[in-house]
Amino acid sequence: MTFTRRALLTALAAFSAVPASAEALESEVLYPATSHNFGDLVIAAQEPVLLYVWAPWCSVCRRTTPQLQKTALALREQVTFATLNYDDAPALARQMNVRGVPTLLLFRQGNIRGSRSGFISADRLENWILARL
């Protein structure tokens, strides 16, 4: 029996220990990234990955998350969308020069192709991603 990468990621997300504060971020199109799965989920990915670095205490993140979910639904066939809770992996976030939340990092073949911080609407986010693919 073979499984698609997306099916395996969905199963992993369902069974991983995700903090209760991250439950609002989970959906079938957003995959939680951790220090443990970052290499497989983001760096080794064959398709582009948008990494959303957020924090549960961040009010701008609470406004940005629904915009990210809309964009993820629209682009789910082209891009994998991952989320990283800054509080759970601050060292990993610092390695990527994340200085504040929310931060969006677009990876392709393990390299950062674009980054931006702060709130962004779903339409602008979709255009931002497509311009960098």
C-alpha positions in Angstrom: 0.0 0.0 0.0 1.4 3.4 -0.9 0.4 6.8 0.6 0.8 10.3 -0.8 2.9 12.7 1.0 -0.1 14.8 1.8 -2.0 11.8 3.3 1.0 11.0 5.5 1.3 14.6 6.7 -2.4 14.6 7.5 -2.1 11.4 9.5 1.0 12.7 11.3 -0.8 15.9 12.2 -3.8 14.0 13.6 -1.6 11.9 15.9 1.1 14.4 16.9 1.0 16.1 20.3 -0.1 19.6 19.3 -0.6 22.1 22.0 -4.3 23.1 22.6 -3.5 26.7 21.7 -2.6 25.5 18.2 -5.9 23.8 17.5 -7.3 26.9 15.9 -4.5 26.6 13.3 -5.2 23.0 12.3 -7.1 22.2 9.2 -6.7 19.8 6.4 -4.4 22.3 4.6 -2.2 23.5 7.4 0.5 21.2 8.7 2.1 21.8 12.1 5.9 22.1 11.9 8.1 21.3 14.9 11.8 21.0 15.5 11.5 17.3 14.9 9.7 17.2 11.6 11.0 20.5 10.1 13.6 18.8 7.9 11.1 16.4 6.3 8.2 18.8 6.1 10.0 21.9 4.9 13.6 21.4 3.8 13.2 18.1 2.0 9.9 19.0 0.3 9.7 18.7 -3.4 7.0 21.3 -3.7 7.2 24.9 -2.4 6.3 25.3 1.3 4.9 28.4 2.9 5.9 28.4 6.6 3.8 30.6 8.9 5.6 31.4 12.1 3.1 32.5 14.7 2.5 32.7 18.5 -0.6 32.1 20.5 -0.3 35.5 22.3 0.0 37.4 19.1 -3.1 39.5 18.2 -1.9 40.1 14.6 -1.5 36.3 14.2 -5.1 35.8 15.2 -6.1 38.1 12.3 -3.6 36.6 9.9 -4.5 32.9 10.4 -7.9 33.1 8.6 -6.3 34.8 5.7 -3.6 32.1 5.6 -6.3 29.4 5.7 -8.2 30.9 2.7 -4.9 31.1 0.7 -4.0 27.6 1.6 -7.3 26.3 0.3 -6.9 28.2 -2.9 -3.3 27.1 -3.5 -3.3 23.6 -1.9 -2.4 21.9 -5.2 0.7 24.1 -5.7 2.1 24.8 -2.2 2.3 23.0 1.1 1.3 25.2 4.0 3.0 24.7 7.4 2.7 26.4 10.7 5.4 26.8 13.4 4.6 28.0 16.9 7.4 30.4 17.8 7.1 29.6 21.5 7.6 25.9 20.8 10.7 26.3 18.6 12.4 29.7 19.2 15.9 28.4 18.3 14.6 27.1 15.0 12.8 30.4 14.3 16.0 32.3 15.1 18.0 30.2 12.7 15.7 31.5 9.9 16.2 35.1 11.2 12.6 35.4 12.4 12.6 38.5 14.5 8.8 38.9 15.1 5.5 37.2 14.5 3.7 36.7 12.3 6.3 35.9 9.7 5.8 34.1 6.4 8.7 32.3 4.8 8.4 30.7 1.3 10.7 27.8 0.8 11.6 26.1 -2.5 14.0 23.1 -2.6 15.0 23.8 1.0 15.9 27.5 0.5 14.0 30.6 1.5 12.7 32.3 -1.6 10.8 35.1 0.2 9.9 36.4 3.6 7.6 38.9 5.0 6.2 39.9 8.4 3.0 41.3 9.7 -0.6 41.1 8.6 -1.5 40.3 5.0 -4.9 39.7 3.3 -5.6 36.5 1.5 -5.6 38.1 -1.9 -2.3 39.8 -1.4 -0.8 36.7 0.2 -1.8 34.6 -2.8 -0.3 37.1 -5.2 2.9 37.3 -3.1 3.3 33.5 -3.2 2.5 33.2 -6.9 5.1 35.9 -7.8 7.8 33.8 -6.1 7.0 30.4 -7.5 
